[in-house]
Amino acid sequence: MAVRERLLLVLPGKEIYDYLCTGCGASLGQREVPASPGAASPLAMPLPHRHRHRRKP
């Protein structure tokens, strides 16, 4: 049976993934992946700029 990988948690030093059965949805296990040394933390990344349209007077 196929499994689906789901990202559970992103920490400064690692990411934690959960593996789910595609048939019944049961959790089959977890995996911790160490963060690469040059990768920026998602919390340290700037938020995308939202452009606001100005109304002309």
Backbone as a chain_set.jsonl record, in Angstrom:
{"seq": "MAVRERLLLVLPGKEIYDYLCTGCGASLGQREVPASPGAASPLAMPLPHRHRHRRKP", "coords": {"N": [[0.858, -1.18, 0.0], [0.48, 2.241, -0.699], [2.069, 5.13, 0.79], [1.666, 8.361, 2.373], [3.517, 11.287, 2.766], [3.688, 13.632, 5.375], [4.362, 16.837, 6.499], [5.04, 17.594, 9.76], [6.243, 19.294, 11.73], [8.38, 22.115, 11.86], [11.479, 22.888, 12.949], [14.252, 24.89, 14.231], [16.572, 23.267, 13.984], [15.761, 20.904, 12.763], [13.346, 18.98, 10.802], [10.194, 17.431, 11.149], [8.539, 14.643, 9.962], [5.513, 12.858, 9.206], [4.225, 9.673, 8.351], [1.578, 8.45, 6.482], [-0.924, 5.987, 5.885], [-2.35, 5.583, 2.709], [-4.696, 4.289, 2.26], [-6.232, 3.807, 4.696], [-5.557, 5.948, 6.341], [-4.089, 5.762, 8.656], [-1.407, 6.439, 10.945], [1.853, 5.551, 10.157], [4.422, 5.899, 10.954], [7.199, 8.068, 11.963], [9.656, 10.544, 10.923], [12.688, 12.236, 11.444], [14.389, 14.909, 10.047], [17.494, 16.343, 9.743], [18.19, 19.847, 9.587], [19.685, 21.549, 6.837], [22.943, 23.076, 7.026], [23.166, 25.625, 5.765], [20.591, 26.457, 5.332], [17.88, 28.704, 5.734], [15.85, 29.45, 8.532], [12.294, 28.995, 8.511], [10.967, 30.819, 10.103], [12.648, 32.95, 10.166], [12.533, 33.99, 7.688], [11.455, 36.636, 5.549], [8.092, 37.903, 5.374], [5.887, 37.676, 2.555], [5.505, 40.573, 0.51], [2.62, 42.5, 0.449], [0.914, 44.069, -2.017], [-0.734, 47.113, -2.029], [-3.394, 48.741, -3.538], [-3.714, 52.111, -4.278], [-6.258, 54.461, -3.948], [-7.215, 56.887, -6.274], [-7.564, 60.357, -5.601]], "CA": [[0.0, 0.0, 0.0], [1.246, 3.488, -0.773], [2.013, 6.012, 1.963], [1.733, 9.798, 2.098], [4.39, 11.998, 3.703], [3.091, 14.892, 5.847], [5.256, 17.624, 7.34], [4.391, 17.879, 11.038], [6.837, 20.366, 12.514], [9.647, 22.664, 11.383], [12.255, 23.455, 14.042], [15.498, 25.461, 13.71], [17.583, 22.268, 13.666], [15.244, 19.697, 12.11], [11.963, 18.906, 10.353], [9.608, 16.149, 11.535], [7.548, 14.176, 9.003], [4.685, 11.717, 9.586], [3.868, 8.865, 7.189], [0.201, 7.986, 6.618], [-1.434, 5.015, 4.919], [-3.306, 6.243, 1.817], [-5.959, 3.543, 2.293], [-7.034, 4.001, 5.914], [-5.181, 7.188, 7.009], [-3.382, 5.495, 9.911], [-0.012, 6.856, 11.0], [2.73, 4.398, 10.072], [5.71, 6.214, 11.563], [7.7, 9.429, 11.826], [11.061, 10.674, 10.566], [13.285, 13.542, 11.704], [15.398, 15.245, 9.056], [18.254, 17.515, 10.192], [18.214, 20.986, 8.667], [20.995, 21.768, 6.241], [23.59, 24.187, 7.715], [22.983, 26.907, 5.104], [19.18, 26.774, 5.142], [17.305, 29.688, 6.653], [14.659, 29.025, 9.249], [11.1, 29.636, 7.968], [10.591, 31.926, 10.965], [13.549, 34.063, 9.893], [12.294, 34.469, 6.335], [10.484, 37.735, 5.536], [6.781, 37.62, 4.817], [5.736, 38.289, 1.229], [4.955, 41.926, 0.514], [1.3, 42.609, -0.175], [0.777, 45.347, -2.693], [-2.044, 47.731, -1.849], [-3.724, 49.736, -4.549], [-4.161, 53.388, -3.704], [-7.327, 55.093, -4.71], [-6.922, 58.25, -6.71], [-8.559, 61.3, -5.024]], "C": [[0.895, 1.232, 0.0], [1.081, 4.294, 0.511], [2.119, 7.464, 1.509], [2.594, 10.444, 3.174], [3.736, 13.329, 4.069], [4.08, 15.577, 6.775], [4.502, 18.001, 8.608], [4.911, 19.148, 11.685], [8.157, 20.794, 11.9], [10.305, 23.354, 12.563], [13.547, 24.029, 13.478], [16.531, 24.404, 13.303], [17.085, 21.052, 12.925], [13.8, 19.885, 11.655], [11.447, 17.522, 10.703], [8.477, 15.831, 10.567], [6.795, 12.987, 9.575], [4.314, 10.986, 8.304], [2.52, 8.224, 7.429], [-0.141, 6.99, 5.521], [-2.462, 5.723, 4.045], [-4.662, 5.533, 1.83], [-6.824, 3.883, 3.485], [-6.683, 5.281, 6.67], [-4.43, 6.994, 8.317], [-1.935, 5.967, 9.819], [0.868, 5.615, 11.045], [4.097, 4.644, 10.693], [6.095, 7.656, 11.315], [9.178, 9.401, 11.474], [11.5, 12.093, 10.869], [14.413, 13.766, 10.712], [16.161, 16.464, 9.566], [18.252, 18.608, 9.131], [19.612, 21.143, 8.098], [21.611, 23.025, 6.861], [23.342, 25.554, 7.077], [21.534, 27.322, 4.948], [18.695, 27.766, 6.184], [16.067, 29.105, 7.303], [13.442, 29.707, 8.638], [10.658, 30.831, 8.812], [11.457, 33.158, 10.697], [13.326, 34.66, 8.51], [11.265, 35.598, 6.365], [9.157, 37.292, 4.927], [6.675, 38.275, 3.451], [5.067, 39.645, 1.343], [3.61, 41.916, -0.191], [1.151, 44.012, -0.743], [-0.641, 45.872, -2.476], [-2.241, 48.779, -2.928], [-4.231, 50.983, -3.843], [-5.26, 53.95, -4.603], [-6.905, 56.517, -5.074], [-7.98, 59.197, -6.151], [-9.397, 61.978, -6.072]], "O": [[1.949, 1.243, 0.636], [0.087, 4.159, 1.223], [2.596, 7.756, 0.413], [2.415, 10.175, 4.362], [3.284, 14.067, 3.193], [4.578, 14.97, 7.723], [3.455, 18.647, 8.548], [4.131, 19.986, 12.137], [8.957, 19.961, 11.472], [9.75, 24.302, 13.118], [13.917, 23.696, 12.352], [17.292, 24.63, 12.363], [17.892, 20.23, 12.49], [13.121, 20.825, 12.069], [12.175, 16.539, 10.57], [7.569, 16.639, 10.37], [7.355, 12.198, 10.336], [4.108, 11.623, 7.271], [2.316, 7.541, 8.433], [0.294, 7.13, 4.378], [-3.354, 6.392, 4.565], [-5.67, 6.126, 1.447], [-8.002, 4.209, 3.334], [-7.432, 5.677, 7.563], [-4.161, 7.968, 9.02], [-1.315, 5.906, 8.758], [0.657, 4.729, 11.873], [4.849, 3.7, 10.933], [5.431, 8.378, 10.571], [9.868, 8.403, 11.683], [10.774, 13.046, 10.586], [15.289, 12.915, 10.554], [15.558, 17.512, 9.8], [18.305, 18.33, 7.933], [20.604, 20.902, 8.785], [20.878, 23.956, 7.194], [23.31, 26.556, 7.791], [21.261, 28.427, 4.48], [19.05, 27.681, 7.36], [15.324, 28.349, 6.676], [13.523, 30.88, 8.275], [10.038, 31.757, 8.29], [11.04, 34.282, 10.974], [13.87, 35.718, 8.194], [10.3, 35.529, 7.127], [9.118, 36.411, 4.067], [7.295, 39.31, 3.207], [4.174, 39.844, 2.167], [3.479, 41.386, -1.294], [1.252, 45.006, -0.025], [-1.62, 45.163, -2.71], [-1.359, 49.597, -3.191], [-5.061, 50.916, -2.936], [-5.183, 53.911, -5.831], [-6.316, 57.238, -4.269], [-9.17, 58.889, -6.213], [-10.264, 62.787, -5.741]]}, "num_chains": 1, "name": "protein.A"}
